[in-house]
């Protein structure tokens, strides 16, 4: 804060209510008070007696910032560390609480820390500083409108075809009901409400992970960020609000205990902890009986549970509803795609009824877990869940090798000692820009989480790293006196931190560039169909740099390298 701004702030702090009204008088508009819906009207200062109280549910940093008798404390640092962004965030939060533009502007103008920001931005000129805050409120109103949540539907109102029955049969709508009017088309949005920047939107999402990787605790951490309006999975929360966690596996007591430990690791003040407890609900159905689907005369369809959830929470809808794990809420794994499609239909009833995101926690398939696949079809069962979800994330544990183009965790995570490292792969993001679909690295130390995003690599860079990894494995096997084969390398894919398909493609690339070749095995090593082995041709890539992590090793026990031995007893020339 500059000396002039500090002087202005100290002066504001000494004014009583009458003096403040007198000072604000030249800036007030004699006209009528505008409302939050008057988007085209410029906000004006009003009498401070007309200001409502800051909602108790508002975060502590906002209370501190708007307290005319306080100093604002470290409110800016606790929110963003960026004072301008914190001022706009305060305006957005107040508008979402139902305040008018005039009320928001007046609350900001009577806040010493906010005024100091405005003065710093406008050369310590009071008139220009007020204009700066008016512009901030106007922008905040546009932002709040663009990210509003429609509790009735993610996009727009639609005919309830499923509910329109007569005599037990569906009533099919005619042309008038199916035509889209000009007004509806112009009001339509390309994407639903953004909840977490470039990550979660008000639609169906799935998180896939092997058992024991810590997905439940990671989701609890994200839920805390949503309840407080801070960060989730390292990304900024755009639309904060309540969270409902429906658990079909872990008991309510366990989830509550974990959540408390996470909040302790964040050093949250008691006020913010209580806000999380009030806005983060846990519904324990782990004893069974609560299903999203049922088998009715051979057809799998949604149960009434989804609509009952909508009815129970429609007056104060959450931004996120979590079902963990999804297998606990289905009917029949014998018909995986039908079962998953029924769950999707039930989830969409909740999404459109509450205007929220539904997150389904799903387990990885056994083969996919072994192969460490990270695509959208990594979950157990059928493909319907991945196809029907608009967002699919795969959570994996980093094996510590840095192989397969995964590189090492970003330096921003610091020391990895006594910590576990996870990777959150955005396998499918229908609404986010491609540039946002980056792997999120997670360092977990106890119940403390730290997040960082890896640098974007081109496909060529990833392929080059995978090729080096495979070639290094080839040399290590030769160093042990083995005769490497394609099958043997594919079987060791997990140890290299790769999928079998990635190893297969790397071998094809290396062969295509002439870096490895098939050679005939010595007669005593041939078994049935196994007649050849893989051998490097040279140790340089196309740019003249070594592809190997180390020089070509000699054979085991100091013996000759396998590639220098002729396939038919020594007739082939040695490689070196």
Buried (B, 14 or more C-beta within 10 A) or exposed (E): BEEEBEEBBEEBEEBEEEEBBEBBEEBBBEEEBBEBEBEEBBBBBBBBEEBEEBBEEBBBBBBBBBBBEBEBBEBBEBBBEEBBEBBBBBBBBBBBBEBBBBBBBBBBBBBBBBBBBBBBBBEBEBEEBBBBBBBBBBEBBEBBEEBEBBBBBBBEEEEEEEEEEEEEEEBEBEEEEEEEEEEEEEEEEEBBBBBBBBBBBBBBBBBBBBEEBBBBBBBBBBBBBBBBBBBBBBBBBBBBBBBBBBBBBBEBEBBBEBBBBBBEBBEBEEEBBEBBBEBBBBBBBBEEEBBBBBBEEEEBBBBEBBBEBBEEBEEEBBBBBBBBBBBBBBBEEEBBBBBBBBBBBBBBBBBBBBBBBBBBBBBBBEEBBBBBBBBBBBBBBBEBBBBBBBBBBBBBBBBEEBBBBBBBBBEEBEEBEEBBBBBBBBBBBBBBEEEBBBBBBBBBBEBBBBBBBBEEBEEEEBBBBBBBBBBBBBBBBBBEBBBBBBEBBBEBBBEBBBBBEBBBBBBEBBBEEEBBBBBBBBEEBBEEEEBBBBBBBEBEBEEEEEBBEEEBBBBBEEEEBBBBBEBEEEEBEEBE
